[in-house]
């Protein structure tokens, strides 16, 4: 197995564990250790890690196809994306609908990937509220391939960097004009810098002129990973009291640190981190992460089946449902996707990222 790809699976495992802790912390039996409850309270940062990984991998695939065929096929991109995301996402929604556990409006909003917009958000807990993150991703990918396709190659990095730098400024302007407490922070325009950070990493990594800078940044990979992880932990877990005008910039700094850790894993610059994130159980959990993200909400929501509300049972049932979804829905659809892609587009399957 390619160590670098396994490392990203391990990073996904960390992310989904973080998110699960957030949603399971209120369940009976959850450990009362203060540090664990504090960690669980910051579990939303796990979604941000998913965003950066997604931006990196999606853009790398597009660039790989472009280098092989001269350009990438936008239709093929949406074909791949649909068979990767929709079957498992719709299966969860179908299950909720059959059990009568979600309102028709929620189902429609999730199906159209607009669950993050103010008109479709909830004041209380919901079995579909976690679809806000899927909505952010799908809205981003509705736009990004077209922008990437029609940008001149030499302008891709400057424009992408400008978009990343504009995000905190835009957040700050909105906080000044509307007040942070009145903003819908699940909107794409408030979260896109996490995705763009992964995009920028993929662009920079494939640019020969940037190799020297990347080599310098990754020279002492083990130390760099430790420092980057420590800074990330400080920003996400440290309860820092920051001035109001700085708060809008913290997500962009966090996205940069996540991208840096991904870079070190992909380029195998930190042997201890590589071994940790390539550990077989972590890789297994990372591969279940998408289905686990979809299904864990069903078992963690406090108002559902009170007699079963134990955090260990919620974990067990979530893993079981995720495994079934992965093996019965995700894997067959991905195999079918690969077959159709070869037949209809006559393209070879994507290869792992090249060695540095």
Protein Blocks (a to p, Z undefined) as FASTA:
>chain_A
ZZklmmmmmmmmmmmmmmmmmmmmmpghiafbfklmmmmmmmmmmmmmmmmmmmmmmmmm
mmmmmmmnopacfklmmmmmmmmmmmmmmmmmmmmmmnopacfklmmmmmnopmlpmklc
cfbdcfklmmmmmmmmmmmmmmmmmmmmmpcfklmmmmmmmmmmmmmmmmmmmmmmnopk
lpcfkbmklmmmmmmmmmmmmmmmmmmklmmmmmmmmmmmmlmmmmmmmmmmmmmmnopa
cdfklmmmmmmmmmmmmmmmmmmmmnopafklmmmmmgfklmmmmmmmmmmmmmmmmmmp
mkgokllmcfklmmmmmmmmmmmmmmmmmmmmmmmmmmmmmmmnopacddddddZZ
